[in-house]
Amino acid sequence: MPVRLYRYSMQELLELLLANLDAAYLRKGWHGPTLRNAIRGLRAADVAWRPAKGRHNIWELTAHAAYWKYAARRRLSGGKRGFPMKGSNWIAAPARIDEASWQQVVGLLEDEHRQLRELVSSLSDADLRDRKKLRVIYGVAAHDVYHAGQIQLVKKLRG
């Protein structure tokens, strides 16, 4: 039988959602490296490498994760379009990735996580009762963990 989230107080539910977002992105995760920890310490050469032609590199995986935090925030708030990078979903890496372009993507990911977390913190009780919105929020955490795993694999393949 599925867990009925409405047995939690709205404050408890909100705390659970925020803890889930943070466990996937910020804090030490039970599952292994969080998304933030998976990209920590990487340099331009690390993130530009592709495991094979047509496969995503770490720069693209990071930009993709930032985009989906933005997309989730828009779905939750109904906000206007305005992702700071050209493109959507899978944004192509620049032809030459340097430290500045890498740090720009990392900063964007950090900023999108912060904005999403702020939005989730401000949701009303009615929003927290909306199962579609709940799925979006815990889906972002699952998305972060998935791509953290991909990044770890790409790092391992690179050696």
N, CA, C and O of each residue as an XYZ file, in Angstrom:
636
protein
N       0.838     -1.175      0.000
C       0.000      0.000      0.000
C       0.886      1.243      0.000
O       1.815      1.337      0.803
N       0.611      2.207     -0.897
C       1.464      3.394     -0.968
C       1.355      4.253      0.297
O       0.328      4.285      0.975
N       2.455      4.943      0.580
C       2.460      5.867      1.718
C       1.567      7.042      1.376
O       1.636      7.589      0.276
N       0.749      7.417      2.302
C      -0.129      8.569      2.084
C       0.540      9.788      2.697
O       0.638      9.913      3.917
N       1.000     10.686      1.829
C       1.766     11.831      2.282
C       0.942     12.791      3.132
O       1.504     13.556      3.915
N      -0.356     12.762      2.993
C      -1.157     13.706      3.766
C      -1.218     13.351      5.244
O      -1.809     14.100      6.022
N      -0.628     12.234      5.656
C      -0.540     11.921      7.085
C       0.513     12.778      7.770
O       0.511     12.931      8.991
N       1.404     13.328      6.972
C       2.409     14.239      7.506
C       1.784     15.626      7.612
O       0.885     15.974      6.847
N       2.268     16.405      8.563
C       1.868     17.814      8.574
C       2.503     18.455      7.351
O       3.462     17.918      6.797
N       1.988     19.580      6.933
C       2.550     20.257      5.761
C       3.993     20.666      6.046
O       4.829     20.621      5.144
N       4.298     21.059      7.268
C       5.672     21.422      7.616
C       6.598     20.211      7.528
O       7.718     20.319      7.028
N       6.136     19.065      8.009
C       6.943     17.841      7.925
C       7.163     17.431      6.472
O       8.255     16.998      6.104
N       6.142     17.565      5.662
C       6.262     17.233      4.245
C       7.262     18.160      3.566
O       8.105     17.712      2.788
N       7.166     19.442      3.860
C       8.085     20.407      3.292
C       9.531     20.085      3.705
O      10.440     20.124      2.876
N       9.728     19.775      4.962
C      11.070     19.426      5.447
C      11.589     18.159      4.756
O      12.773     18.066      4.435
N      10.718     17.206      4.534
C      11.097     15.968      3.845
C      11.504     16.247      2.394
O      12.501     15.709      1.913
N      10.738     17.078      1.709
C      11.064     17.421      0.323
C      12.401     18.151      0.227
O      13.212     17.850     -0.648
N      12.632     19.102      1.117
C      13.889     19.847      1.102
C      15.067     18.950      1.458
O      16.140     19.064      0.866
N      14.868     18.062      2.420
C      15.938     17.121      2.791
C      16.272     16.210      1.617
O      17.438     15.885      1.396
N      15.264     15.800      0.869
C      15.477     14.942     -0.298
C      16.258     15.690     -1.384
O      17.182     15.133     -1.976
N      15.893     16.940     -1.645
C      16.626     17.743     -2.622
C      18.086     17.905     -2.202
O      18.997     17.778     -3.020
N      18.291     18.185     -0.925
C      19.648     18.400     -0.428
C      20.463     17.106     -0.412
O      21.662     17.134     -0.689
N      19.834     15.980     -0.094
C      20.551     14.700     -0.066
C      21.032     14.311     -1.465
O      22.046     13.627     -1.603
N      20.325     14.732     -2.479
C      20.707     14.403     -3.852
C      21.727     15.380     -4.418
O      22.527     15.016     -5.280
N      21.701     16.616     -3.938
C      22.568     17.633     -4.539
C      23.687     18.127     -3.628
O      24.842     18.188     -4.049
N      23.365     18.473     -2.404
C      24.313     19.189     -1.547
C      25.098     18.325     -0.572
O      26.329     18.340     -0.550
N      24.381     17.599      0.203
C      24.966     16.942      1.364
C      25.579     15.594      0.995
O      25.506     15.159     -0.155
N      26.172     14.957      1.963
C      26.701     13.617      1.750
C      25.514     12.670      1.589
O      24.682     12.553      2.489
N      25.437     12.009      0.466
C      24.311     11.130      0.186
C      24.575      9.706      0.628
O      25.715      9.244      0.598
N      23.545      9.019      1.031
C      23.671      7.602      1.393
C      24.003      6.773      0.155
O      24.566      5.683      0.257
N      23.649      7.299     -1.007
C      23.765      6.577     -2.279
C      25.132      6.724     -2.914
O      25.408      6.080     -3.925
N      25.987      7.546     -2.354
C      27.283      7.840     -2.955
C      27.383      9.338     -3.174
O      26.659     10.105     -2.540
N      28.272      9.765     -4.063
C      28.442     11.207     -4.271
C      27.162     11.887     -4.746
O      26.427     11.364     -5.583
N      26.923     13.053     -4.193
C      25.819     13.885     -4.670
C      26.237     14.498     -6.002
O      27.393     14.378     -6.409
N      25.309     15.147     -6.672
C      25.642     15.783     -7.937
C      26.740     16.827     -7.732
O      27.698     16.882     -8.503
N      26.605     17.639     -6.712
C      27.615     18.665     -6.439
C      28.985     18.028     -6.166
O      30.005     18.514     -6.655
N      29.004     16.956     -5.396
C      30.281     16.299     -5.104
C      30.857     15.578     -6.325
O      32.076     15.453     -6.445
N      30.011     15.110     -7.218
C      30.491     14.425     -8.419
C      31.273     15.373     -9.326
O      32.194     14.944    -10.020
N      30.914     16.661     -9.324
C      31.603     17.618    -10.199
C      32.691     18.407     -9.473
O      33.454     19.140    -10.103
N      32.761     18.260     -8.169
C      33.741     19.011     -7.376
C      35.167     18.681     -7.818
O      35.538     17.519     -7.985
N      35.954     19.751     -8.001
C      37.366     19.592     -8.316
C      37.688     19.275     -9.763
O      38.859     19.121    -10.110
N      36.692     19.173    -10.603
C      36.956     18.859    -12.010
C      37.459     20.096    -12.744
O      37.113     21.224    -12.392
N      38.269     19.874    -13.752
C      38.840     20.938    -14.568
C      38.264     20.837    -15.975
O      37.592     19.866    -16.324
N      38.542     21.858    -16.767
C      38.005     21.923    -18.127
C      38.322     20.668    -18.937
O      37.455     20.156    -19.644
N      39.529     20.179    -18.845
C      39.903     18.982    -19.614
C      39.086     17.770    -19.186
O      38.742     16.926    -20.012
N      38.775     17.684    -17.893
C      37.978     16.562    -17.382
C      36.559     16.593    -17.947
O      36.014     15.560    -18.335
N      35.972     17.778    -17.989
C      34.552     17.882    -18.355
C      34.327     17.932    -19.856
O      33.202     17.755    -20.322
N      35.388     18.171    -20.617
C      35.266     18.213    -22.074
C      35.357     16.822    -22.702
O      34.891     16.613    -23.822
N      35.956     15.874    -21.985
C      36.185     14.538    -22.532
C      34.862     13.796    -22.746
O      33.961     13.847    -21.908
N      34.769     13.107    -23.884
C      33.586     12.294    -24.205
C      33.969     10.823    -24.200
O      35.025     10.452    -24.712
N      33.113      9.984    -23.625
C      33.426      8.549    -23.621
C      33.360      7.924    -25.018
O      34.000      6.903    -25.269
N      32.601      8.521    -25.916
C      32.501      8.053    -27.303
C      31.819      9.148    -28.117
O      31.158     10.028    -27.566
N      31.988      9.080    -29.416
C      31.340     10.048    -30.292
C      29.818     10.005    -30.066
O      29.221      8.931    -29.997
N      29.220     11.167    -29.956
C      27.771     11.254    -29.776
C      27.311     11.094    -28.330
O      26.116     11.184    -28.048
N      28.243     10.859    -27.414
C      27.891     10.722    -25.989
C      28.125     12.052    -25.291
O      28.960     12.854    -25.710
N      27.378     12.268    -24.228
C      27.500     13.525    -23.493
C      28.754     13.555    -22.634
O      29.176     12.547    -22.067
N      29.333     14.747    -22.559
C      30.452     14.941    -21.650
C      29.919     15.524    -20.323
O      28.727     15.804    -20.195
N      30.795     15.693    -19.370
C      30.366     16.157    -18.050
C      29.859     17.590    -18.110
O      28.944     17.946    -17.369
N      30.431     18.421    -18.974
C      29.935     19.783    -19.135
C      28.448     19.749    -19.521
O      27.628     20.457    -18.936
N      28.122     18.919    -20.510
C      26.732     18.830    -20.973
C      25.813     18.227    -19.911
O      24.678     18.676    -19.752
N      26.283     17.230    -19.195
C      25.475     16.636    -18.126
C      25.175     17.667    -17.036
O      24.076     17.692    -16.482
N      26.142     18.500    -16.739
C      25.970     19.528    -15.716
C      24.993     20.606    -16.195
O      24.114     21.029    -15.444
N      25.149     21.044    -17.432
C      24.221     22.034    -17.990
C      22.798     21.469    -18.040
O      21.832     22.181    -17.766
N      22.678     20.206    -18.386
C      21.372     19.536    -18.437
C      20.714     19.517    -17.046
O      19.522     19.796    -16.916
N      21.491     19.190    -16.021
C      20.955     19.166    -14.657
C      20.497     20.568    -14.240
O      19.459     20.714    -13.596
N      21.259     21.582    -14.601
C      20.872     22.966    -14.291
C      19.577     23.319    -15.013
O      18.682     23.935    -14.434
N      19.484     22.923    -16.284
C      18.267     23.225    -17.051
C      17.036     22.595    -16.402
O      15.990     23.239    -16.323
N      17.139     21.354    -15.940
C      15.964     20.696    -15.378
C      15.584     21.220    -14.005
O      14.425     21.107    -13.607
N      16.524     21.786    -13.276
C      16.152     22.475    -12.034
C      15.345     23.728    -12.401
O      14.350     24.050    -11.752
N      15.787     24.417    -13.441
C      15.061     25.578    -13.951
C      13.667     25.170    -14.453
O      12.673     25.822    -14.132
N      13.602     24.099    -15.232
C      12.314     23.646    -15.778
C      11.356     23.246    -14.655
O      10.164     23.545    -14.726
N      11.858     22.585    -13.637
C      11.017     22.201    -12.498
C      10.496     23.446    -11.783
O       9.327     23.514    -11.403
N      11.364     24.412    -11.609
C      10.955     25.665    -10.952
C       9.851     26.350    -11.751
O       8.885     26.855    -11.179
N       9.998     26.366    -13.062
C       8.945     26.957    -13.914
C       7.633     26.182    -13.803
O       6.560     26.784    -13.756
N       7.715     24.854    -13.762
C       6.498     24.044    -13.642
C       5.795     24.306    -12.310
O       4.566     24.314    -12.236
N       6.581     24.517    -11.276
C       5.996     24.753     -9.954
C       5.431     26.162     -9.810
O       4.436     26.369     -9.114
N       6.063     27.124    -10.465
C       5.670     28.524    -10.267
C       4.878     29.114    -11.424
O       4.207     30.133    -11.261
N       4.950     28.484    -12.585
C       4.307     29.060    -13.759
C       5.063     30.271    -14.278
O       4.506     31.082    -15.019
N       6.320     30.399    -13.897
C       7.134     31.555    -14.274
C       7.410     31.636    -15.759
O       7.168     30.698    -16.517
N       7.926     32.794    -16.148
C       8.263     33.043    -17.546
C       9.526     32.287    -17.932
O      10.356     31.938    -17.093
N       9.638     32.047    -19.240
C      10.858     31.421    -19.756
C      12.016     32.384    -19.560
O      11.838     33.602    -19.547
N      13.193     31.823    -19.408
C      14.348     32.689    -19.237
C      15.578     31.963    -18.749
O      16.294     32.473    -17.888
N      15.842     30.774    -19.284
C      17.065     30.071    -18.908
C      18.242     30.851    -19.472
O      18.212     31.254    -20.634
N      19.277     31.071    -18.669
C      20.370     31.943    -19.088
C      21.274     31.418    -20.214
O      22.093     32.168    -20.746
N      21.133     30.148    -20.576
C      21.941     29.618    -21.672
C      21.052     29.383    -22.891
O      19.853     29.135    -22.762
N      21.650     29.462    -24.057
C      20.904     29.211    -25.283
C      20.633     27.718    -25.406
O      21.543     26.901    -25.273
N      19.387     27.372    -25.659
C      19.005     25.980    -25.827
C      18.156     25.501    -24.661
O      17.812     26.256    -23.751
N      17.839     24.233    -24.723
C      17.051     23.626    -23.654
C      17.390     22.137    -23.589
O      17.929     21.563    -24.535
N      17.068     21.544    -22.474
C      17.275     20.136    -22.209
C      18.743     19.745    -22.375
O      19.492     19.780    -21.398
N      19.171     19.380    -23.564
C      20.577     19.033    -23.796
C      21.234     20.177    -24.539
O      21.041     20.355    -25.742
N      22.007     20.941    -23.807
C      22.690     22.102    -24.360
C      24.074     21.650    -24.813
O      24.826     21.042    -24.052
N      24.392     21.962    -26.067
C      25.687     21.549    -26.602
C      26.815     22.315    -25.919
O      26.724     23.523    -25.702
N      27.855     21.604    -25.593
C      29.033     22.234    -25.002
C      29.690     23.130    -26.043
O      29.585     22.878    -27.244
N      30.362     24.168    -25.583
C      31.104     24.990    -26.546
C      32.196     24.164    -27.217
O      32.658     23.164    -26.667
N      32.599     24.588    -28.399
C      33.634     23.857    -29.140
C      34.921     23.755    -28.326
O      35.613     22.738    -28.377
N      35.234     24.787    -27.592
C      36.418     24.777    -26.725
C      35.948     25.081    -25.307
O      35.462     26.178    -25.029
N      36.090     24.130    -24.433
C      35.713     24.323    -23.036
C      36.950     24.776    -22.277
O      37.976     24.096    -22.256
N      36.824     25.951    -21.650
C      37.914     26.444    -20.812
C      37.415     26.529    -19.369
O      36.248     26.254    -19.091
N      38.293     26.905    -18.472
C      37.919     26.969    -17.053
C      36.764     27.936    -16.827
O      35.901     27.676    -15.988
N      36.731     29.049    -17.562
C      35.665     30.043    -17.381
C      34.306     29.468    -17.777
O      33.322     29.654    -17.062
N      34.249     28.774    -18.905
C      32.952     28.214    -19.324
C      32.513     27.103    -18.377
O      31.319     26.933    -18.130
N      33.471     26.349    -17.848
C      33.131     25.309    -16.888
C      32.602     25.933    -15.597
O      31.573     25.502    -15.077
N      33.291     26.934    -15.084
C      32.842     27.578    -13.846
C      31.496     28.275    -14.031
O      30.714     28.368    -13.085
N      31.223     28.760    -15.224
C      29.923     29.368    -15.510
C      28.803     28.332    -15.374
O      27.757     28.623    -14.794
N      29.016     27.141    -15.898
C      28.007     26.082    -15.808
C      27.838     25.619    -14.366
O      26.712     25.399    -13.919
N      28.932     25.470    -13.635
C      28.854     25.085    -12.226
C      28.096     26.143    -11.436
O      27.249     25.806    -10.609
N      28.388     27.413    -11.679
C      27.685     28.506    -11.009
C      26.209     28.519    -11.337
O      25.374     28.784    -10.471
N      25.884     28.232    -12.589
C      24.480     28.170    -13.000
C      23.753     27.041    -12.279
O      22.629     27.224    -11.814
N      24.385     25.883    -12.185
C      23.788     24.752    -11.463
C      23.542     25.124     -9.997
O      22.467     24.855     -9.460
N      24.519     25.730     -9.363
C      24.375     26.169     -7.963
C      23.211     27.145     -7.831
O      22.378     27.014     -6.934
N      23.163     28.121     -8.730
C      22.115     29.141     -8.672
C      20.733     28.534     -8.896
O      19.780     28.885     -8.200
N      20.622     27.632     -9.856
C      19.318     27.002    -10.115
C      18.883     26.145     -8.926
O      17.699     26.107     -8.594
N      19.823     25.463     -8.289
C      19.455     24.679     -7.104
C      18.960     25.601     -5.993
O      17.944     25.326     -5.354
N      19.685     26.695     -5.769
C      19.289     27.645     -4.720
C      17.897     28.207     -4.997
O      17.061     28.272     -4.096
N      17.650     28.611     -6.235
C      16.342     29.179     -6.581
C      15.221     28.151     -6.435
O      14.137     28.472     -5.949
N      15.485     26.925     -6.855
C      14.476     25.874     -6.713
C      14.177     25.624     -5.241
O      13.017     25.508     -4.847
N      15.210     25.541     -4.448
C      15.041     25.300     -3.014
C      14.248     26.434     -2.362
O      13.381     26.185     -1.525
N      14.541     27.666     -2.741
C      13.798     28.819     -2.209
C      12.329     28.736     -2.599
O      11.450     29.005     -1.780
N      12.063     28.368     -3.837
C      10.676     28.240     -4.286
C       9.951     27.141     -3.517
O       8.830     27.341     -3.047
N      10.588     25.987     -3.390
C       9.958     24.881     -2.654
C       9.688     25.308     -1.217
O       8.639     24.980     -0.662
N      10.612     26.027     -0.613
C      10.431     26.497      0.766
C       9.228     27.411      0.917
O       8.642     27.504      1.996
N       8.864     28.078     -0.153
C       7.769     29.052     -0.083
C       6.419     28.497     -0.544
O       5.434     29.235     -0.575
N       6.357     27.214     -0.901
C       5.097     26.657     -1.398
C       4.020     26.679     -0.327
O       4.287     26.500      0.861
N       2.817     26.899     -0.775
C       1.664     26.931      0.134
C       1.235     25.506      0.480
O       1.675     24.545     -0.151
N       0.379     25.383      1.479
C      -0.169     24.074      1.833
C      -0.915     23.465      0.648
O      -0.842     22.258      0.413
N      -1.630     24.305     -0.095
C      -2.362     23.800     -1.270
C      -1.395     23.235     -2.305
O      -1.657     22.189     -2.899
N      -0.266     23.934     -2.521
C       0.743     23.427     -3.458
C       1.289     22.089     -2.987
O       1.507     21.182     -3.791
N       1.508     21.966     -1.681
C       2.078     20.736     -1.122
C       1.086     19.569     -1.155
O       1.476     18.415     -0.982
N      -0.175     19.868     -1.373
C      -1.185     18.811     -1.523
C      -1.345     18.379     -2.986
O      -2.033     17.400     -3.275
N      -0.719     19.098     -3.887
C      -0.821     18.820     -5.317
C       0.192     17.736     -5.678
O       1.399     17.978     -5.687
N      -0.311     16.542     -5.974
C       0.580     15.411     -6.240
C       1.470     15.631     -7.469
O       2.591     15.124     -7.513
N       0.992     16.367     -8.449
C       1.829     16.648     -9.618
C       3.035     17.491     -9.207
O       4.150     17.258     -9.673
N       2.810     18.455     -8.345
C       3.918     19.293     -7.885
C       4.877     18.484     -7.019
O       6.092     18.666     -7.100
N       4.340     17.595     -6.195
C       5.208     16.746     -5.372
C       6.086     15.866     -6.249
O       7.270     15.690     -5.961
N       5.522     15.316     -7.312
C       6.298     14.462     -8.218
C       7.431     15.239     -8.882
O       8.530     14.719     -9.073
N       7.145     16.487     -9.230
C       8.183     17.325     -9.828
C       9.333     17.519     -8.841
O      10.503     17.413     -9.211
N       8.996     17.802     -7.596
C      10.028     18.086     -6.593
C      10.876     16.854     -6.306
O      12.104     16.932     -6.327
N      10.236     15.718     -6.039
C      11.086     14.557     -5.748
C      11.702     14.003     -7.024
O      12.699     13.284     -6.964
N      11.133     14.321     -8.160
C      11.752     13.936     -9.426
C      13.077     14.643     -9.661
O      14.000     14.058    -10.227
N      13.179     15.900     -9.232
C      14.443     16.633     -9.377
C      15.545     15.931     -8.592
O      16.671     15.804     -9.073
N      15.222     15.475     -7.386
C      16.225     14.767     -6.580
C      16.655     13.482     -7.277
O      17.846     13.174     -7.317
N      15.718     12.737     -7.819
C      16.059     11.499     -8.532
C      16.909     11.812     -9.759
O      17.849     11.082    -10.071
N      16.582     12.884    -10.445
C      17.332     13.316    -11.621
C      18.772     13.651    -11.239
O      19.705     13.265    -11.944
N      18.959     14.360    -10.138
C      20.310     14.694     -9.675
C      21.126     13.437     -9.377
O      22.287     13.333     -9.773
N      20.517     12.494     -8.682
C      21.232     11.266     -8.330
C      21.581     10.471     -9.595
O      22.686      9.939     -9.708
N      20.661     10.393    -10.523
C      20.906      9.678    -11.784
C      22.118     10.257    -12.512
O      23.018      9.525    -12.924
N      22.127     11.588    -12.665
C      23.217     12.206    -13.411
C      24.514     12.243    -12.612
O      25.592     12.248    -13.206
N      24.442     12.270    -11.296
C      25.665     12.129    -10.488
C      26.306     10.779    -10.791
O      27.527     10.683    -10.921
N      25.492      9.747    -10.902
C      26.002      8.421    -11.253
C      26.616      8.398    -12.638
O      27.666      7.790    -12.844
N      25.970      9.057    -13.587
C      26.525      9.127    -14.942
C      27.881      9.819    -14.937
O      28.826      9.363    -15.581
N      27.964     10.916    -14.208
C      29.218     11.675    -14.147
C      30.311     10.817    -13.526
O      31.450     10.821    -13.993
N      29.963     10.078    -12.466
C      30.953      9.200    -11.837
C      31.445      8.146    -12.848
O      32.631      7.821    -12.882
N      30.539      7.629    -13.651
C      30.916      6.644    -14.666
C      31.831      7.264    -15.732
O      32.827      6.654    -16.120
N      31.501      8.461    -16.199
C      32.342      9.118    -17.203
C      33.742      9.375    -16.622
O      34.745      9.186    -17.311
N      33.805      9.800    -15.369
C      35.103     10.009    -14.730
C      35.899      8.705    -14.661
O      37.102      8.698    -14.920
N      35.240      7.617    -14.317
C      35.897      6.316    -14.235
C      36.395      5.875    -15.613
O      37.511      5.370    -15.739
N      35.575      6.064    -16.636
C      35.970      5.681    -17.986
C      37.179      6.485    -18.470
O      38.035      5.966    -19.186
N      37.236      7.734    -18.077
C      38.364      8.589    -18.487
C      39.646      8.144    -17.808
O      40.733      8.264    -18.373
N      39.515      7.630    -16.595
C      40.694      7.118    -15.896
C      41.423      8.153    -15.078
O      42.431      7.842    -14.444
